[in-house]
Amino acid sequence: MKKLAFETQLVHADRLLNKPQFGAVHEATNNSVLFEFEDVQGLVDVFQGKQAGHVYSRSSSSSAVSLQNMLNALDDGVGAVVFATGMAAISACFLSLLKAGDHVVVSQYLFGNTRSFMDSIENFGIEVSYADVTDITDLKSHIKKNTQLVFCETIANPVTQVADLQAIGEFCDARSILFAVDNTMTPNVLFDAKAVGASLLLTSLTKYIGGHGNVLGGVLVDSGLYDWTQFRNIADKYKVSDKKQWGLTQIKKKGLRDMGATLAPQSAHQISVGLETLTMRMRKTCANAQGLAKYLDSHRGVNAVHYPGLENHPQHERAKALFNRGFGGILSMELNADIDPHVFLNHLSLVISATHLGDTRTLALPVASTIFYENGEAERMKMGISDNLIRISVGIEELDDILADFDQAFEKTVR
Ligand SMILES: *Cc1c(COP(=O)(O)O)cnc(C)c1O
C-alpha cells in the first residue's frame, strides 16, 4: 500500500497501529488497575524492564499505551508518554530531567500556568531565564555553561508571537542543548516540530487534539534527535541498552510513576476519537480564524489584531514558512479605548466567554483581568498584553455566523 496521507493515517491510526481484538476499530478501554501473571517470573521481568507489559495502571495501561503509539507515530518519534493534563506533561518533563543548579532558558511569552510553574522550579534551585524567542540573538544572550534546556511555544498566546523555531533548533543542536517545544497551538497537522530539530514535543491533548471540551490530557513525544549520552542528569539505572530511550525511561519512572498524574483509560479513548477528525477541524478553524482576523483588522471598533496569518503580523513570513494548512486558531484584538471589553463580551451571544482554547466552539475572554491577572502589569507589558486585549479561540462554526455575532456586539458598543 502506498504511504497514506496524514489525514488518512489519523482516521485509521487506532485499528492499524493497535490492531484491537474482535476486529474493533477502537482499542478497548481497559479499566483494570492491576495485572495478573500466570508465572510470577512474568511480573518480575516487567518490573525489571526485561519484558514489555503492565503491572499497575498508574505507570501504564493498554489504553494509555495505545494512545501513545498513535501520537508517537504521527510525530515520527522514538516514544511517547501521556499524562492526565498538558500541565502534568510539562511539569513532569522539567521535574524529572532537571536538578538544582541547572539553568533553563524559556520563552518570555509563555502560557500563564507554565509561566507560573517556572516560579515553582526556581524555588527548587533551578535557574530560569526568559528570552524573546522571536529573536535568536536575544535567546543566545541568555545561554550559560549550565544551560540544560531551551523551551518555547510555537505560536504564543494571546499575542501570537511566532518563535524563531528553525534558528533555535539549529543553535540547540550545535550546542547539544535539549530543545523542548510546546506544540499545543500547532499540532502536527500544522507543524512538524521534529523538522526544526525539537527534541521533546509537549502537547496539551485537552485543546485541538481532544478538541471537544470534554476531556483533559497531555503528551510528551521524544523525537529521537537528542543524544541522551550528552545529558548529565540521567540516573545510571535509566541508562537502558537503547540510548534513544534514556530520556523517556527517566520521564516515565520519575515524571509519571512517581508523580502520578496518569491519564485515565476512558480519557485516552476520548482523545483518540478526537484525533480522527483533527485535520478537518484544524482546516476549518484556521480558515475561520483567517476570516475573522481580516474582518476585525478592518473594523473601526478595533485598534489592533494579532494573528500570524495577517500580512501586518511581525512574523508573518516566518509563520508562512513554518506552518502548513493555516496559521492556527488563536487570535487576539485590542478594542478601541472607549469600548469596555467586559461590556463587549457580554453582548456576544454565540461566542462563549470562557477560558479554554482549541474547541469546536468559538470562545473569547478578557486577558489582563483573567488568565494573566496573576502576572501583574509590568510582566503583562513585556508579553505585549494590554488591558483591553481580548483573546479569541476560533471554532468550526460557519464563519458567517461568527462574524454576525461580532457585528451585532460592535453595533451595541461602537459609537
Ligand atoms: C492549555 C495549555 C497547556 C496546559 O494544558 P492542560 O491540558 O490544560 O493542562 C499548556 N500549554 C499551552 C500552550 C496550552 O494552551
The ligand as a Gaussian input file, in Angstrom:
#p B3LYP/6-31G(d) Opt

LIG

0 1
 C       -3.776000      24.639000      27.768000
 C       -2.320000      24.703000      27.530000
 C       -1.439000      23.984000      28.340000
 C       -1.920000      23.146000      29.519000
 O       -2.755000      22.133000      29.129000
 P       -3.853000      21.479000      30.133000
 O       -4.268000      20.263000      29.407000
 O       -4.936000      22.491000      30.292000
 O       -3.162000      21.212000      31.408000
 C       -0.085000      24.065000      28.076000
 N        0.379000      24.822000      27.067000
 C       -0.426000      25.523000      26.254000
 C        0.156000      26.314000      25.152000
 C       -1.807000      25.490000      26.464000
 O       -2.613000      26.199000      25.675000

